[in-house]
Amino acid sequence: MNDTDPDIELLARVGNNEPEAVKEMVSRKLPRVLALAGRLLGDAEEARDVAQESFLRIWKNAASWRSGQARFDTWLHRVALNLCYDRLRRRRERPLDAIALEDEQPIEAVDGSPSPEDQLLHRAQNAQLAAALAALPERQREAIVLQYYQEFSNIEAAALMEISVEALESLLSRARRNLRSYLAESDRTRSADTVTPGRGNR
């Protein structure tokens, strides 16, 4: 398993308290953990807390880590998922706030800066998608985030969620339908809001 896990050598160096290894581990893993927690929780501050707790688990386990059934990256995602579940359970009575975590996902910063109109459109689209994700049931949202955003295969995502591949595919199918329905309804609502009744014929 060590030969196929790209993190084992780095993890051993972290366990030896090598400062450069710690920096590399943070650089390698932090963006994905933040993105995972951010999209599941819909709250940037809570996402940072989950990432911090996840890295504390890394520092505790690095020296004694023994590769077994799962790769280290899979274990780390499982830790982050469990921490997210704990937070979601604690606030189940409250609605999920929908925000776009643009700080964790730098996009379109290559060929010149976009126009102000493009920036506003991009921000609105991010916020709309974040709201759509937040509206999904937890397991559907998790399936979408793991496959589309974290780029796990169906087999890997199913293992992380501790379900069969068939169950994962069913969750993904329902999640896609719900996302399409939510986004279509959101578009209809936004279009209706732009029309002011009683005006336009004066």
C-alpha positions in Angstrom: 0.0 0.0 0.0 2.9 2.4 0.7 4.0 2.2 -2.9 0.7 3.4 -4.1 0.1 6.1 -1.5 1.8 9.4 -2.5 1.4 10.8 1.0 3.2 8.2 3.1 6.7 9.6 2.7 5.6 13.1 3.5 3.5 11.9 6.4 6.6 10.1 7.9 8.5 13.4 7.6 5.7 15.2 9.4 5.9 12.6 12.1 9.6 13.5 12.5 8.6 17.1 13.0 10.3 18.4 9.9 9.1 22.1 9.4 9.3 21.9 5.6 7.2 18.7 5.6 4.6 20.4 7.7 4.4 23.3 5.3 4.2 21.0 2.3 1.4 19.0 4.0 -0.6 22.1 4.6 0.0 23.3 1.1 -1.0 19.9 -0.4 -4.1 19.2 1.7 -5.6 22.4 3.1 -7.3 23.7 -0.1 -9.2 20.4 -0.6 -10.2 20.1 3.0 -11.4 23.7 3.0 -13.4 23.2 -0.2 -15.0 20.0 1.1 -16.0 21.5 4.4 -17.1 24.8 2.9 -19.4 23.2 0.4 -20.9 20.8 2.9 -21.4 23.4 5.7 -22.0 26.5 3.6 -20.1 28.6 6.2 -16.5 29.8 5.6 -15.7 30.2 9.3 -16.9 26.7 10.2 -15.0 25.3 7.2 -11.8 26.8 8.6 -12.6 25.3 12.0 -13.1 21.9 10.5 -9.8 22.2 8.5 -8.0 23.2 11.7 -9.4 20.2 13.6 -8.5 17.9 10.7 -4.9 19.0 10.7 -4.7 18.5 14.4 -5.6 14.9 13.8 -2.8 14.7 11.2 -0.3 16.0 13.7 -1.5 13.5 16.3 -1.4 10.5 14.0 1.6 11.3 11.7 4.2 9.6 13.9 2.2 6.4 14.4 0.5 6.2 11.0 0.4 2.7 9.5 -1.2 2.4 6.1 -3.9 -0.2 6.1 -7.1 -0.4 4.1 -7.3 3.2 3.1 -4.9 5.7 1.6 -4.0 8.7 3.8 -6.0 11.1 1.7 -9.1 9.0 2.0 -8.6 8.8 5.8 -8.3 12.6 5.9 -11.4 13.2 3.9 -13.3 10.7 6.2 -12.1 12.7 9.2 -13.2 16.0 7.7 -16.6 14.5 6.7 -17.2 13.2 10.2 -16.4 16.7 11.6 -18.8 18.2 9.2 -21.5 15.7 10.2 -21.0 16.7 13.9 -21.5 20.3 13.1 -24.5 19.7 10.8 -26.2 17.6 13.6 -25.6 20.4 16.1 -27.4 22.9 14.0 -30.0 20.8 12.3 -32.8 23.0 13.6 -31.3 26.0 11.8 -31.5 26.6 8.0 -28.1 26.3 6.2 -26.7 29.6 5.1 -25.6 29.6 1.5 -22.4 31.4 0.7 -19.8 31.1 -2.1 -16.3 30.2 -0.9 -14.5 32.1 -3.6 -11.3 32.5 -1.5 -10.8 28.7 -1.6 -11.6 28.4 -5.3 -9.6 30.9 -7.4 -11.2 30.9 -10.9 -10.5 32.7 -14.2 -7.4 34.6 -13.1 -5.4 33.9 -16.3 -6.1 36.1 -19.3 -6.6 39.6 -17.8 -9.1 40.7 -15.2 -12.8 40.2 -16.0 -15.0 43.3 -16.5 -17.0 44.5 -13.5 -20.2 43.0 -15.1 -18.5 39.6 -15.5 -17.3 39.7 -11.9 -20.8 40.4 -10.7 -22.3 37.7 -12.9 -19.7 35.2 -11.7 -20.3 36.1 -8.1 -24.1 35.7 -8.5 -23.6 32.3 -10.2 -21.4 31.1 -7.4 -23.9 32.3 -4.8 -26.8 30.6 -6.7 -24.9 27.3 -7.0 -23.9 27.5 -3.3 -27.6 28.1 -2.4 -28.6 25.1 -4.6 -26.1 22.9 -2.9 -27.2 24.0 0.6 -30.8 23.2 -0.3 -29.9 19.5 -1.0 -30.4 16.8 1.6 -27.1 16.2 3.4 -26.3 12.9 1.7 -27.1 14.1 -1.8 -24.9 17.2 -1.2 -22.1 15.0 0.1 -22.2 12.8 -3.0 -22.1 15.7 -5.3 -19.3 17.4 -3.5 -17.1 14.2 -3.3 -17.6 13.3 -7.0 -17.7 16.7 -8.7 -15.7 19.0 -6.5 -13.3 16.6 -4.8 -13.0 14.5 -7.9 -13.2 11.1 -6.3 -14.2 8.2 -8.4 -17.6 6.6 -7.7 -15.8 3.7 -6.0 -13.8 6.1 -3.8 -16.8 8.3 -3.0 -19.0 5.3 -2.1 -16.3 4.0 0.2 -16.0 7.4 1.9 -19.7 7.5 2.4 -19.8 3.8 3.5 -22.4 2.9 0.9 -22.5 0.8 -2.3 -21.7 2.3 -5.7 -25.3 1.7 -6.7 -26.5 3.7 -3.7 -24.1 6.5 -4.6 -25.3 6.6 -8.2 -28.9 6.8 -6.9 -27.9 9.8 -4.6 -26.1 11.5 -7.5 -29.1 11.1 -9.8 -31.5 12.5 -7.3 -29.1 15.3 -6.4 -28.7 16.3 -10.1 -32.5 16.4 -10.5 -32.9 18.5 -7.4 -30.2 20.9 -8.4 -31.7 21.4 -11.9 -35.1 22.0 -10.3 -33.7 24.5 -7.7 -31.7 26.4 -10.3 -34.7 26.5 -12.7 -37.0 27.8 -10.0 -34.4 30.3 -8.9 -34.1 31.6 -12.5 -37.9 31.9 -12.7 -38.1 33.8 -9.5 -35.3 36.2 -10.5 -37.0 36.8 -13.8 -40.3 37.5 -12.1 -38.6 40.0 -9.7 -37.4 42.1 -12.6 -40.9 42.7 -13.8 -42.8 45.3 -11.7 -46.6 44.8 -11.9 -48.6 47.9 -13.0 -45.7 49.5 -14.9 -44.4 49.4 -18.4 -47.6 50.5 -20.2 -47.5 54.1 -19.2 
